[in-house]
Amino acid sequence: MKSHRVYSTDQGRICPSCDQAKDNCRCKAAVTTDKGDGIIRIRRETKGRKGAGVTIIDGLVLEASELKKLVKKIKQSCSSGGAIKDSSVEIQGEHREGIKALLEKAGYTVKLSGG
């Protein structure tokens, strides 16, 4: 029975095909990006914002230029401001239902998370 190592404390992530560190991978089969689970999650957050509600969109895995275009379209449809921070998008105000409808129309799988 062959062992399928995926991590080593000495080398870090291990390629399952060639059993080498991902940085030294010979087969380059391990060149994959983190795409998550393919579901976009939309939540409302007020913590740390003095009570002002913000709609947070997580799970958008797009190129930077495509992400900027999509965020611009979302902000225009909500008539609101927003920003791209780290790997999530923040839209000012409570717009979960409208954003969900817009993203589903564009062909994404969307879930509302949180309360």
Secondary structure, DSSP 8 states (H G I E B T S, - for coil): ------EETTTEEB-TTT-SBGGG-SS-TT-----TTSEEEEEEE-TTTTT--EEEEE-----HHHHHHHHHHHHHHHT--EEEETTEEEEES--HHHHHHHHHHTT-EEEE---
